[in-house]
């Protein structure tokens, strides 16, 4: 909206956006009551966005060329790899949990 109009949103436009977002979130919560059982899987898939990708992006953008590799390069590489390992472990654990407990999907019928 701000890009198209080149001005700030008025109070009624912001209120409309907030109401529509709240309504959409409420509809999703009622329509898909089984989402908490998928939260670990969704979180494990999204975890590299927070933990790993920024470290690898720093390495690819800065391209620190020194004799050998500097401390920051090693730190970013280590933290990025640790984030990827944690993400893989979380996804495996979430799939294991879903396989053992099962997913009881009942649309519009919360228990």
N, C-alpha and C positions, 0 to 999 in steps of 0.2 A: 504494500500500500504506500509506504513512504517513498519507494523508488518511483512508482508511477506518478504520484501527486507532487513529489518534491516538497513536502511539508510534513509536519508532525501529525500524528493521528489525533483526532479530537477525542474528547472523553466518551462520547457515545459510540465511536468506532472501537475504542479500546474495550469498552464494556461489552459490546457485541462479540468481539473476539474472545473475551474471557468467558462469556456465557456459552458460546458455541464450543469452545474447548472443554469446558466443564461438562456440557451435555454429552459430548463425544466420549469423554472419559467415563461418565456414568453409564452410558450405553454399553461400552466395552466391558465394564465391570459386571453389569447384569447379564450380558449376552454370553460372556466367556468366564464363568466362575471357576474354571479349572486352571486359569493362568498362574496362580501362585505355585502350582506344582511344576510349571514350566519355567519359573523364574530363574532357577539355577542354570538351566540350559541356555536361556536367552542371555543371562549375565555372563556366562562363560564364553559365549560367542562374541559378545560386545567388549569383553575385558581387554583385548589387545588394543582397542582404540584409546584406552586410558593408559595402559602400562607399557606396551611395547612399541607401538607405532611412533610416538613422539621421540623415543630414543633413536630408532632407526632413521627417522626423518632428520634428526640433528646430524647424524653421521653423513647422510647423503647430501644435505644442504651445505654444511660447513666444510666437508671434505678435508679434514685436518691431515695434512701431509707433513710429517716430521720424520726424524730418524726413528725407525720403529713406529710404535704407536704411543700416543700420549696417554696420560691418565684419564682425561675426559673421554677419549675414544674408547678406552677399555671399560670405563664405568658405564657409558651408554650402551655399549655392546652387551655387557654383562646384565644390566638391568632389562634391556630389551629381550634377551634370551630368557631371563627369569620370568618376565611377564608372559612370554609365549608358553613356557613350561607350565606355569600356573593356570593359564587359560586351557591348555590341553587337559590338565588334571581335573579341572572343574567340569569341563564338558564330559569327560569319561565318567566322573562321579555322578553327574546329573543323569546321563543315559543309564548308568547302572541303577540309580534310584528309581527311574521310571520303569526299568525292566523288572525290578523286584516288586515294587508297589503297584505298578500299573497306573494308567491315566483314566480316570473316570470322567469322561466328558459328557455333560448333560447341559444342553443349551437352554437358557431361560428357565431352568429349574434348579435354583440353588438349594443346597442341602442344609 
